[in-house]
Amino acid sequence: MKKTFKAFVIETKNKQGIKKIEINDLMKGDVLIKIIYSSFNYKDGLAISGTLPIVKNFPMIPGVDFVGVVEETSHKKFRKGDKVILNGWGVGEKHFGGFSEYARVDGNWLIHLPKKISEKQSMIIGSAGYTAALCVIEIIKKIKPNMGDILVTGASGGVGSIAVHLLSKLNYNVVALSGKKSNFLLKLGKIKIIDRKQFVINQKPLGSQKWAGCIDTVGGDILASIISEIKYDGIVASTGLAKSHILNTTVFPFILRNITLAGVDCVYASNKKRRKAWEFLEKNLDLKKLNSIYSEKSLKDLKKLTSNILKGKVEGRTLINPKL
């Protein structure tokens, strides 16, 4: 094991970068992991930029997820050499995260890497894909493929692109709403793409019934408009705020059309939900198609990635390889 190793450290809101640190500098935990990959998510961009108060303690190593190999453990569920995944649990916010060569965490936050998913594939999926799975699971509880179109907003992003693929593979009629010319989405399944510039915001409490369901990653007036256009007995799985955290709506869609607005949190979901989501991904994701939606970057690329993701210029999934 290295005496010192690389990590991207946020020291203050205005001071951040790659530093050499020691194992003893890591926070408390009963499992030490050598990180193989992390992934770069919108939330990581918010944390590094300081746009929102994501980081609760300084200094902080950001990175809300990672996959790695257990180096040391006193936790009963894990042994040295086990391959493990971590998503959420405040890692990268309150506890040192994945943009590092090593992490020490509470073993209760970890799950074993599924057998059919490789280390690289697990972080192409990452927190975004795991969140997408949680959203799709909510959709299929209420909506069958023959009940109408499912809208996915922010479709070119991490959550959106994997949600599009999963829904398409499950034979749903998928409409992808994206602010970019995202032709790569067509490789993920049989879908229809709508340019966000052509999406008309409905200002009325109730609009025409267009969507059987929706997975929303953007919030704001787009979400409000979609809620007014959900079909009777439909559902919206809400999991993001890329456009805005503010939601101005009325009770009419809920009390007159019996619709459901389901909030989807990935950070503190139970281990039972996590295992179900990863089993769902293992069963339903076409892992070969992941190759068309990812790029691999290093710790030194994080500042540029942060700028780009907040401007909506990052498509698909971005792996962070701490060894590069």
C-alpha positions, 0 to 999 in steps of 0.5 A, spaced: 500 500 500 502 506 498 504 511 503 501 517 500 496 517 494 493 522 490 486 525 491 482 531 489 481 536 495 476 542 496 480 545 502 475 551 502 470 554 497 475 557 493 481 553 494 481 546 491 485 541 487 489 535 487 493 533 493 498 528 496 495 525 502 496 519 507 492 513 509 491 516 516 488 523 513 482 519 511 476 519 515 473 514 520 470 507 517 471 500 518 473 498 511 479 501 507 478 501 499 483 502 493 478 505 488 478 503 481 473 508 478 469 513 480 464 517 476 462 524 475 455 527 476 451 533 476 451 533 484 459 533 484 459 539 479 455 543 484 459 540 490 466 543 486 463 549 484 460 551 490 454 553 487 450 550 492 452 548 499 453 540 497 459 540 501 458 540 509 465 540 512 472 542 509 476 539 507 472 535 503 474 529 497 468 530 493 465 524 489 459 521 491 460 514 488 466 509 487 468 502 485 474 498 488 477 493 492 477 492 499 484 493 502 483 492 510 476 491 513 473 489 520 466 489 518 463 482 518 460 482 511 467 484 507 473 480 506 480 483 503 479 482 496 472 483 495 470 488 490 465 493 492 460 499 490 458 505 494 453 510 492 451 516 496 450 516 504 453 523 504 460 521 501 463 527 497 459 531 502 460 530 509 465 524 508 471 523 504 468 521 497 471 517 491 475 522 487 481 519 490 486 513 490 483 510 497 477 511 501 475 509 508 468 508 509 462 505 514 461 498 511 454 498 512 454 503 506 457 498 501 454 493 497 458 487 493 459 488 486 454 484 482 457 478 478 455 480 471 457 487 472 465 489 471 468 495 475 468 499 469 461 498 467 459 499 475 461 506 474 459 507 467 452 506 471 454 509 477 449 513 481 446 516 475 444 509 473 442 506 480 438 513 480 435 511 473 433 504 476 430 507 482 426 511 477 424 506 472 422 501 478 417 507 480 414 507 473 413 500 472 409 499 479 403 503 475 404 504 468 404 498 463 408 499 456 401 499 452 398 505 457 402 511 453 408 515 452 413 515 458 417 522 457 424 523 460 427 530 461 434 531 461 435 525 457 442 526 454 445 526 462 447 520 466 440 519 469 436 520 463 440 516 458 440 510 462 433 511 464 431 512 456 435 505 455 432 501 460 425 504 458 426 502 451 428 495 453 422 494 457 418 496 451 415 502 453 414 508 448 419 513 450 420 520 448 426 523 450 427 531 452 433 534 451 437 541 450 442 538 445 442 534 439 443 528 442 444 523 437 447 518 441 440 517 444 438 513 438 443 508 439 440 506 446 433 504 444 427 505 439 425 512 442 423 519 439 427 525 441 424 532 442 428 538 442 427 542 449 427 549 445 421 546 441 417 544 448 412 548 450 411 550 457 403 549 459 401 555 463 394 552 465 393 548 471 391 542 467 393 541 460 391 536 455 393 529 457 399 527 453 404 522 458 402 516 461 408 517 466 415 521 466 422 521 469 424 528 471 431 530 472 430 538 471 425 540 476 422 548 475 417 550 470 418 544 465 416 539 471 410 543 473 408 543 465 409 536 465 405 535 471 399 538 468 399 534 462 400 527 465 394 522 463 389 520 468 392 515 474 399 517 471 406 518 475 412 522 475 418 520 478 422 526 480 429 526 481 433 532 479 433 540 479 438 541 473 433 547 471 430 549 478 428 547 485 422 551 485 416 547 483 409 552 482 403 547 481 396 546 483 392 540 486 388 539 480 392 534 476 392 530 483 385 531 485 382 531 478 386 526 474 389 521 480 396 522 478 402 521 483 408 525 484 414 520 486 420 523 489 426 519 488 432 519 493 438 515 491 443 518 497 439 514 503 435 509 500 435 503 504 440 497 502 434 493 500 432 498 495 439 499 493 440 491 492 434 491 488 436 497 483 442 493 482 439 487 480 434 490 476 440 493 472 444 487 472 438 483 469 435 489 464 441 493 462 444 492 455 451 492 458 454 493 451 451 499 449 454 502 455 460 503 451 457 508 447 455 513 452 461 514 456 468 517 456 474 516 461 477 522 465 482 523 470 482 527 477 486 533 473 480 534 469 475 535 474 475 543 474 473 543 467 468 537 467 465 541 473 464 548 468 462 543 462 456 540 466 453 546 469 453 549 462 449 542 460 455 540 456 456 533 458 453 528 455 452 521 457 457 518 463 464 520 465 468 515 469 474 518 473 480 514 473 484 516 479 490 512 476 491 517 470 
